[in-house]
Amino acid sequence: MAEYSMTIGGEAAATEATFAVLDPATGEVFAEAPECSRVQLAAAMESAAKAYRDWKVDEEARRDCLRRMAGVVMGSIEELGSLLTSEQGKPLADAYGEVFGAGMWLQYYADLERPREIIQDDTEAFVEVVRRPLGVVAAITPWNFPLVLAFWKIAPALLAGNTLVLKPSPFTPLSTLRVAEMLREVLPAGVLNVVSGGDELGAWMTDHPVPRKVSFTGSIETGKKVALAAAPDLKRLTLELGGNDPAVVLDDVDAQSVANGIFGGAFTNNGQVCSAIKRVYVPEGIYDDLVEALAERAKAVKVGPGTDPDSKLGPINNAPQFERVKELVADALANGARAVAGGGPMERPGYFFEPTILADLSDGTRIVDEEQFGPALPVIAYRDLDDALERANATHFGLSGSVWGADEERAADVAGRLECGTAWVNTHVSLAPNQPFGGFKWSGLGVENGPWGLAGFTEIQVVHRSRSGTGLNPVTSTVVS
Ligand code: NAD
């Protein structure tokens, strides 16, 4: 069995305890991951705080490091990708794509210009708005895209001058541990610490006095706990949380022309995407055609182990998530929904679930109202567009959404009425390093990516140089006679 170590202070940190990591394609344990103790977490925080003193000083050196990190990641696509497939379940091609994405994010931030923000430059004063780093960042990630989502945090946090202690999900710790092992050779000790353990370790991190910021990606339920834990210390927060994205189809499309896009937006990564399509609203006139077109694709898609080059979808990542998808689909069927494709688990080892299209159901059914985060898609008929939009927005979720129409302008107008952080037109889950990503309502707080995401890893400092020669200004001059 391969060995994996945590990275603390630039070195391997051995642990007394370990925990099992399962291959979701078999349900069998294939590796052990180190279980971080409280003492080791304290050491990681201390080493990040110590490293911060030098790391924050030289932006060019940081950019250089980010470029070298990108080189290491891009040079390890096969090794990291196959490890990712083993622990996450996704097909190898998708895993390679995810590692490539991690490298892209590093390259993007290595080169992102940070223009000076001078707001006054005259005889009275020179006033500049400067972005200062925060200090140590506690970063916590989920199991659906363990690597790329880690680098959505690592790249901007490091460019801004912060140092990190990062914890991956206990379901998918290995690729993150391994990439940190690789990066020891390019990063100064303590700049990036990676620890692994269960949910309790996440809670210790958010309670810890050292981090000045918590950057969290995960469920709404846990996000609220993180916000509560951060409050007494006023730690800065970015929360990227769950979604229940609607796709609203307009009446000027034909079913076949949108079926591929909607199927891809719903089933990519086996539906385990925060911003996947999780419910589709379709005009009555094309409802049967679109349901049929989606069902055809669901029946045709090849599901199998991620290591099989023919597999397009892998298993669900873990047993609790598998049980949840099973429960939500069974609940829908018990309440009158029709499974036009799939409808239950596949009869084989591991957490495989049939790609499922559910018809003849509406809002008020759990799988429509809640986040299923798996390969099952409810399709809902509507008669009146205003009513459909009202239903699409009648939720605490607000991550993203999409509108599908032949008339792009009209579709864009309708998309603007969705209450969510990203409103796509004729596409879904189209993300890029320069595009800010975040949620309205309970789907998040703050954004990641682009200069906006970078700003989230900084405090604003105003540097105001007086040029009046007296030290007085219109406010203070009134007290001097
Ligand atoms: P989760 O909330 O169960 O766990 C996420 C991380 O938080 C894990 O590392 C976990 O160990 C840790 N954690 C658990 N309890 C904690 C606590 N009390 N304090 C601190 N950390 C704690 O989420 P998950 O099941 O791993 O991921 C799936 C969820 O993540 C879905 O809801 C999905 O929509 C969401 N997600 C959101 C985005 C986004 O960018 N908005 C991206 C991916 C996933």
Residues whose N, C-alpha, C, O or C-beta is under 5 A from the ligand:
A	BS01	NAD	I140 T141 P142 W143 K167 P168 S169 P170 G198 D199 G202 A203 T217 G218 S219 I220 T222 K225 E240 L241 G242 G243 V273 C274 S443
